[in-house]
């Protein structure tokens, strides 16, 4: 897997988590623990994407 395809996969997963987060927040009985988990997982992916993109620039 190339670096570019790996970053693309991470971005796809980040978008999927964003969709799940939106769906969770519009539910009548939102689960705060699940929302926090989704946000944490999104942040981890965002940091990894930024790290990989930064590594390709250097």
Backbone as JSON Lines, residues from 0, in Angstrom:
{"i":0,"aa":"X","n":[0.85,-1.17,0.0],"ca":[0.0,0.0,0.0],"c":[0.89,1.24,0.0]}
{"i":1,"aa":"X","n":[0.62,2.13,-0.92],"ca":[1.41,3.35,-0.98],"c":[0.99,4.3,0.14]}
{"i":2,"aa":"X","n":[1.84,5.26,0.43],"ca":[1.53,6.24,1.46],"c":[0.26,7.0,1.09]}
{"i":3,"aa":"X","n":[0.12,7.34,-0.17],"ca":[-1.05,8.09,-0.63],"c":[-2.33,7.28,-0.45]}
{"i":4,"aa":"X","n":[-2.29,6.01,-0.78],"ca":[-3.49,5.18,-0.62],"c":[-3.79,4.95,0.86]}
{"i":5,"aa":"X","n":[-2.77,4.88,1.68],"ca":[-2.97,4.72,3.12],"c":[-3.65,5.96,3.7]}
{"i":6,"aa":"X","n":[-3.18,7.13,3.31],"ca":[-3.8,8.39,3.75],"c":[-5.24,8.45,3.27]}
{"i":7,"aa":"X","n":[-5.49,8.06,2.03],"ca":[-6.85,8.07,1.48],"c":[-7.77,7.15,2.29]}
{"i":8,"aa":"X","n":[-7.27,5.99,2.68],"ca":[-8.06,5.06,3.5],"c":[-8.35,5.67,4.87]}
{"i":9,"aa":"X","n":[-7.36,6.3,5.47],"ca":[-7.59,6.95,6.77],"c":[-8.6,8.07,6.65]}
{"i":10,"aa":"X","n":[-8.55,8.83,5.56],"ca":[-9.52,9.9,5.34],"c":[-10.92,9.33,5.15]}
{"i":11,"aa":"X","n":[-11.01,8.2,4.47],"ca":[-12.32,7.55,4.28],"c":[-12.89,7.12,5.63]}
{"i":12,"aa":"X","n":[-12.04,6.54,6.47],"ca":[-12.48,6.12,7.8],"c":[-12.88,7.32,8.66]}
{"i":13,"aa":"X","n":[-12.15,8.42,8.5],"ca":[-12.46,9.65,9.24],"c":[-13.85,10.15,8.84]}
{"i":14,"aa":"X","n":[-14.15,10.14,7.54],"ca":[-15.46,10.55,7.05],"c":[-16.57,9.63,7.56]}
{"i":15,"aa":"X","n":[-16.3,8.34,7.61],"ca":[-17.29,7.39,8.12],"c":[-17.6,7.67,9.59]}
{"i":16,"aa":"X","n":[-16.57,7.99,10.36],"ca":[-16.78,8.34,11.76],"c":[-17.58,9.63,11.89]}
{"i":17,"aa":"X","n":[-17.31,10.59,11.01],"ca":[-18.05,11.85,11.0],"c":[-19.54,11.58,10.75]}
{"i":18,"aa":"X","n":[-19.82,10.69,9.81],"ca":[-21.21,10.33,9.51],"c":[-21.86,9.68,10.72]}
{"i":19,"aa":"X","n":[-21.17,8.76,11.36],"ca":[-21.7,8.1,12.56],"c":[-21.97,9.11,13.66]}
{"i":20,"aa":"X","n":[-21.07,10.08,13.8],"ca":[-21.22,11.11,14.82],"c":[-22.46,11.97,14.55]}
{"i":21,"aa":"X","n":[-22.64,12.37,13.29],"ca":[-23.84,13.15,12.93],"c":[-25.1,12.36,13.23]}
{"i":22,"aa":"X","n":[-25.11,11.08,12.87],"ca":[-26.28,10.24,13.1],"c":[-26.56,10.09,14.6]}
{"i":23,"aa":"X","n":[-25.52,9.95,15.37],"ca":[-25.68,9.78,16.82],"c":[-26.24,11.04,17.47]}
{"i":24,"aa":"X","n":[-25.8,12.21,16.99],"ca":[-26.23,13.45,17.63],"c":[-27.67,13.82,17.3]}
{"i":25,"aa":"X","n":[-28.24,13.27,16.21],"ca":[-29.63,13.59,15.9],"c":[-30.61,12.58,16.49]}
{"i":26,"aa":"X","n":[-30.09,11.53,17.07],"ca":[-30.97,10.55,17.72],"c":[-31.65,11.18,18.93]}
{"i":27,"aa":"X","n":[-32.87,10.81,19.19],"ca":[-33.57,11.37,20.36],"c":[-32.86,11.08,21.69]}
{"i":28,"aa":"X","n":[-32.34,9.9,21.83],"ca":[-31.65,9.52,23.08],"c":[-30.17,9.35,22.76]}
{"i":29,"aa":"X","n":[-29.46,10.48,22.72],"ca":[-28.04,10.39,22.37],"c":[-27.25,9.72,23.49]}
{"i":30,"aa":"X","n":[-26.23,9.02,23.08],"ca":[-25.35,8.31,24.01],"c":[-24.06,9.11,24.12]}
{"i":31,"aa":"X","n":[-23.92,9.85,25.22],"ca":[-22.75,10.72,25.4],"c":[-21.43,9.95,25.37]}
{"i":32,"aa":"X","n":[-21.44,8.74,25.89],"ca":[-20.23,7.93,25.88],"c":[-19.85,7.56,24.45]}
{"i":33,"aa":"X","n":[-20.83,7.19,23.67],"ca":[-20.57,6.84,22.26],"c":[-20.08,8.06,21.49]}
{"i":34,"aa":"X","n":[-20.68,9.21,21.72],"ca":[-20.25,10.44,21.05],"c":[-18.8,10.75,21.41]}
{"i":35,"aa":"X","n":[-18.46,10.64,22.67],"ca":[-17.08,10.9,23.09],"c":[-16.12,9.92,22.43]}
{"i":36,"aa":"X","n":[-16.52,8.65,22.34],"ca":[-15.68,7.65,21.7],"c":[-15.47,7.95,20.22]}
{"i":37,"aa":"X","n":[-16.53,8.32,19.53],"ca":[-16.43,8.65,18.12],"c":[-15.51,9.85,17.91]}
{"i":38,"aa":"X","n":[-15.65,10.87,18.75],"ca":[-14.8,12.06,18.64],"c":[-13.34,11.7,18.9]}
{"i":39,"aa":"X","n":[-13.1,10.85,19.88],"ca":[-11.73,10.44,20.19],"c":[-11.12,9.69,19.0]}
{"i":40,"aa":"X","n":[-11.89,8.77,18.43],"ca":[-11.39,7.99,17.3],"c":[-11.14,8.88,16.08]}
{"i":41,"aa":"X","n":[-12.01,9.88,15.86],"ca":[-11.81,10.82,14.77],"c":[-10.52,11.61,14.97]}
{"i":42,"aa":"X","n":[-10.28,12.05,16.18],"ca":[-9.08,12.83,16.48],"c":[-7.82,12.0,16.26]}
{"i":43,"aa":"X","n":[-7.86,10.75,16.67],"ca":[-6.7,9.86,16.46],"c":[-6.41,9.74,14.96]}
{"i":44,"aa":"X","n":[-7.47,9.54,14.16],"ca":[-7.27,9.44,12.72],"c":[-6.76,10.75,12.13]}
{"i":45,"aa":"X","n":[-7.32,11.87,12.58],"ca":[-6.89,13.17,12.08],"c":[-5.41,13.39,12.37]}
{"i":46,"aa":"X","n":[-4.99,13.06,13.58],"ca":[-3.58,13.21,13.95],"c":[-2.69,12.32,13.09]}
{"i":47,"aa":"X","n":[-3.12,11.1,12.84],"ca":[-2.34,10.17,12.01],"c":[-2.25,10.67,10.58]}
{"i":48,"aa":"X","n":[-3.35,11.19,10.05],"ca":[-3.35,11.74,8.69],"c":[-2.37,12.91,8.61]}
{"i":49,"aa":"X","n":[-2.44,13.81,9.57],"ca":[-1.55,14.98,9.58],"c":[-0.09,14.54,9.69]}
{"i":50,"aa":"X","n":[0.18,13.54,10.52],"ca":[1.55,13.05,10.67],"c":[2.06,12.47,9.35]}
{"i":51,"aa":"X","n":[1.24,11.66,8.7],"ca":[1.66,11.05,7.44],"c":[1.84,12.09,6.33]}
{"i":52,"aa":"X","n":[0.93,13.05,6.27],"ca":[1.06,14.09,5.26],"c":[2.3,14.94,5.53]}
{"i":53,"aa":"X","n":[2.59,15.19,6.79],"ca":[3.79,15.94,7.14],"c":[5.05,15.18,6.8]}
{"i":54,"aa":"X","n":[5.02,13.87,6.97],"ca":[6.19,13.04,6.67],"c":[6.47,13.01,5.17]}
{"i":55,"aa":"X","n":[5.44,13.1,4.37],"ca":[5.65,13.06,2.91],"c":[6.21,14.38,2.4]}
{"i":56,"aa":"X","n":[6.03,15.45,3.15],"ca":[6.54,16.75,2.72],"c":[8.03,16.88,3.01]}
{"i":57,"aa":"X","n":[8.54,16.12,3.95],"ca":[9.95,16.24,4.35],"c":[10.82,15.23,3.66]}
